[in-house]
Amino acid sequence: MSFLRNSAFNFLGGLLPAVALFVTIPLIVHRMGAEAYGALVLITSIVGYFGIIDINATAGTVKYVAEHQARGESDEVGRVVSFGLLIYLAIGVAGGLALFFGADHLVNQVFKIGPSWREDARSALQVASLAFFFGQFQLFLQSIPQALGRYDLSGRFDAVFGSLTPLLTIAVVLGGGGLTAIVTARMVLTIVHCTALFVLLRRLLPGLRLRRPDRSTSRKVASFSLFTYLQRLAAVTSNNADKLLIGAQQSMLALATYVIPYTLASRVFALMNRLVQVMFPLTSHLDARADHAALRSTFIYVSRYMAFLNTALCLLLALFARELLTYWLRQPAQPVAVLVLIIVAYMMLVESLTNAPSLVNDGLGRPYITGVAALLRAVVGVSAAWMALRLGGIVELAVSQLIVGAVFTAAFLWVVHRHSLPWRLASVVGPIYGVNAVVLLAGTALVAWRWGEPVLGGWAFVGALAGAAALLAAVGWRYVLFPVHRLRLRDLVAARLPRFASS
């Protein structure tokens, strides 16, 4: 499949779940209450953090399944798949047992869960221990279609089951179910997801036979995966540590107030990140051909366009933060939640600047650079979060993560361009960041000007949002798109118009 088609399928695989989550969160919060929703988020974060024991064997599985399948080495494919299954069986059992026997201590002694929800939270966490077990098999099985280059299939599965999770949650909540019922329903959905992925695996690899992994297979898959494990370790820590710290030091209400705007911003930026993930296999392909000129030109335009898209999203979130939260939650937005949304949007914009360089670096075979950088970022970020919560609240937490993100992004870009990418940072700063920096500065001035303004009415908000988006689109068309790409888009539209007219 082409770069564009794979990116599109990967993007659409995250779009529908994001929309479903956006629609259902206000209903869930209203029905459960902020404290109960905070407890649900806490349970999800605890389970997510236990994924820290995952050595990221999916990375090695993707690499070597693709390699052996291309050579027609079916026995080796069987050994790689068998090794991955054994690894995730061990991870699932270890993490599940730790969650089950540690549930009582976590609920009653570590986190500040209200007395009315403690028993339900303990039961839910014990059920989640079994869900964790099945979730590990889901992670492994869904990597196989990607190893075979079938992003169309993996994207569809992500879209369907990712959308069903929030829809099933709201169905349980509306039916009067509590935390345990929600976690149980999600576990059943995970089992169904695993079953569907297994059926897909049998269809994609009809001749697959599980083989006992030999020492060579185990060593090469494990060694490659362990380098990328540092990145997973950092991602799991960054995605869950701040929520766990709030749950331990603040309250469930503070956790909900932080998580709701954070979720809105993170889902939007995660969608954009799916567009650029295909850079990893593309880089490996171009590097194998020693075509660094094509790699550099692709890197520049992908980075330039992604930086602009993320800048535009950041400004739209920040400009209309009060309206987005008010109309999304159907109640006046708390000023602290509005400020958190603005700060988090800028933080995620800053950190998104490392996406393309990280993927290219890994594609060039140097995952230790991104792994060490991500791990250092996580350690410093968690330390800063802990200190911010000790001295202040969730706004200070968001500010601390923005500062840490900005420092590490600048340092990472300098290091990766100096020691990994075959071109210096100075040679690409202008083409990638020049126009985007001007747009960001102008937009930030508008954000500051709008801070004290009242909430726009419904239609006024829609009109202002559409107008701002149209203005940004016009700037992107005129000043961000390279002329050759503008011509291609015009030719594509001109070629499509007669077809639409005839139909």
C-alpha positions, -999 to +999 in steps of 0.1 A: +000+000+000+011+036-006+022+060+021-009+080+017-033+051+019-017+035+049-017+069+067-054+074+058-064+040+071-043+045+103-060+079+108-095+066+103-088+038+127-084+063+154-110+089+142-142+069+150-131+059+185-122+096+192-156+108+180-174+081+201-154+091+232-161+128+226-198+121+224-201+097+254-178+113+280-203+141+290-231+115+293-209+093+315-198+122+337-233+135+341-247+100+349-219+088+372-209+121+388-174+136+387-161+116+417-171+082+403-158+091+368-125+101+385-124+066+401-130+050+367-102+069+352-080+059+381-087+022+376-080+025+339-047+043+347-037+017+372-043-011+347-025+009+320+005+015+342+008-022+348+016-024+311+050-012+322+061-049+324+054-053+287+088-055+270+072-044+237+077-077+220+052-065+194+080-044+179+102-074+173+073-094+161+063-068+135+099-066+122+106-104+120+072-116+109+074-091+080+110-102+072+104-139+072+070-137+055+086-118+026+112-146+022+086-173+024+101-187+056+069-201+072+086-221+099+105-189+111+072-170+111+057-197+133+087-195+157+084-156+160+046-158+166+051-186+192+077-166+210+054-135+211+025-156+224+047-170+252+060-136+262+025-121+264+011-151+283+038-145+309+031-108+310-006-113+313-003-138+341+023-117+361+004-084+357-030-100+363-019-116+396-002-084+408-034-064+401-057-090+417-037-093+450-028-057+452-063-043+446-072-039+482-040-021+491-042+003+461-078+013+468-076+016+506-041+029+512-025+044+481-053+064+464-078+089+478-110+072+467-142+082+486-156+057+511-188+052+490-168+040+460-140+020+476-157-015+476-169-011+440-134+002+430-117-028+447-140-053+429-136-035+396-098-036+399-099-073+406-120-079+375-096-056+356-068-080+365-085-106+343-091-080+316-054-072+317-046-108+309-067-107+277-056-072+269-020-085+264-031-110+238-050-083+221-019-061+219+001-090+204-026-102+179-033-067+165+004-063+156+003-091+130-018-073+104+006-044+106+036-067+102+020-078+069+013-043+057-024-046+062-032-012+078-066-013+061-075-043+083-058-031+115-074+003+110-109-012+107-105-033+138-092-002+157-122+018+145-148-008+154-136-020+188-122+014+198-157+029+192-175+001+209-156+006+242-171+041+250-205+031+236-206+000+257-195+020+287-224+045+283-248+016+278-238+001+311-239+035+329-274+042+316-285+008+327-274+016+363-242-003+363-212+008+385-175+005+382-174-033+383-201-036+357-182-012+334-149-030+337-166-064+332-183-053+300-150-039+287-133-072+295-160-091+275-154-068+246-117-074+248-123-112+246-144-107+215-117-085+200-091-112+206-113-138+191-119-117+160-081-109+157-073-147+159-098-155+131-082-127+110-047-141+118-058-175+105-071-159+073-039-138+067-016-167+075-035-198+066-003-219+066+008-207+101+020-235+124+033-227+158+069-238+163+090-240+194+112-208+194+148-216+191+176-196+208+183-176+177+147-165+173+143-157+210+175-136+210+169-115+180+132-107+188+140-100+224+170-078+217+152-057+191+122-053+214+142-043+244+156-013+226+121-001+218+109-011+253+125+021+267+100+041+245+071+020+257+082+024+293+083+061+289+049+062+271+032+042+298+047+064+325+038+096+308+003+086+300-006+074+335+017+088+361+002+123+363-033+108+368-020+084+395-002+112+413-034+133+413-053+103+426-028+099+454-022+135+464-054+154+455-090+140+450-112+122+425-128+156+417-095+171+409-086+141+388-118+144+368-112+182+363-078+175+349-086+144+329-116+158+310-097+186+292-066+164+289-086+137+272-100+162+247-066+175+237-048+142+238-073+125+215-071+152+189-033+151+188-032+113+189-052+113+156-027+136+140+001+113+152-015+083+134-010+102+101+028+102+105+034+067+119+039+053+085+072+072+083+089+043+102+086+016+075+091+042+047+124+053+063+136+017+065+128+012+028+145+043+016+175+037+039+179+002+025+182+018-009+205+045+004+182+071-011+188+098+015+178+126-008+143+112-011+142+106+026+153+142+034+127+157+011+099+134+025+110+143+060+108+180+054+074+181+038+059+156+063+073+175+093+063+209+078+027+198+072+023+179+105+037+209+124+012+232+107-018+208+114-008+205+150-003+242+154-037+248+139-053+223+163-035+238+193-048+273+184-083+261+178-084+243+212-068+273+230-089+300+213-122+282+220-113+262+252-141+277+272-168+271+245-155+236+238-157+225+274-190+243+281-209+229+251-192+195+253-201+190+290-234+209+288-225+231+318-204+262+324-167+253+322-146+258+353-119+283+348-093+258+361-104+233+335-102+259+307-067+268+317-056+232+318-070+226+283-050+256+270-018+246+286-021+209+277-028+219+240+005+238+239+024+210+257+011+185+231+020+208+202+056+211+215+060+173+220+044+165+186+075+181+170+095+150+179+072+125+162+086+125+127+123+128+138+117+099+162+102+076+135+130+084+111+156+078+137+141+044+145+138+036+108+175+042+105+181+016+131+190+037+161+161+032+186+184+035+216+185+073+210+148+078+211+145+052+239+169+069+262+155+103+254+119+092+261+129+075+294+147+106+306+117+127+296+094+104+316+116+105+347+120+143+347+083+147+338+071+125+367+094+143+392+082+177+380+046+165+383+051+152+418+067+185+428+040+206+411+012+187+429+030+191+463+033+228+458+001+236+439-026+219+419-036+206+385-028+239+368+008+238+382+010+202+371+001+212+335+026+241+335+053+218+347+047+193+319+047+221+293+081+234+305+096+199+307+082+191+272+097+222+257+131+216+271+133+180+261+119+186+226+146+212+219+173+190+233+161+159+214+159+177+181+194+190+185+208+155+194+189+135+168+199+158+140+235+159+151+240+121+158+214+102+138+196+119+109+219+125+079+212+162+078+218+190+104+189+208+122+200+242+108+193+231+073+157+222+079+146+247+106+135+273+081+115+251+057+098+232+086+092+257+113+094+292+097+058+298+087+045+277+116+063+299+141+047+330+127+012+314+128+017+302+164+028+337+176-001+354+159-026+328+172-012+330+207-018+367+208-054+361+199-056+334+227-044+360+252-068+386+239-098+362+242-090+350+278-113+375+295-141+374+269-175+358+277-186+325+263-199+328+227-235+317+220-241+285+202-243+298+166-217+325+172-193+298+185-200+276+154-194+306+131-162+317+149-148+282+149-156+277+112-141+311+104-109+305+123-105+270+107-111+285+072-085+312+079-060+286+090-068+265+060-062+295+037-029+302+053-019+266+050-029+265+013-010+297+004+020+296+027+026+261+040+019+237+010+048+235-014+039+247-049+043+212-064+018+198-039-007+226-046-006+217-083-011+180-075-041+187-054-056+210-081-051+183-107-066+157-084-097+178-077-100+186-114-098+149-123-125+140-097-150+167-106-161+152-139-167+119-122-189+135-095-208+154-122-215+123-143-226+103-113 
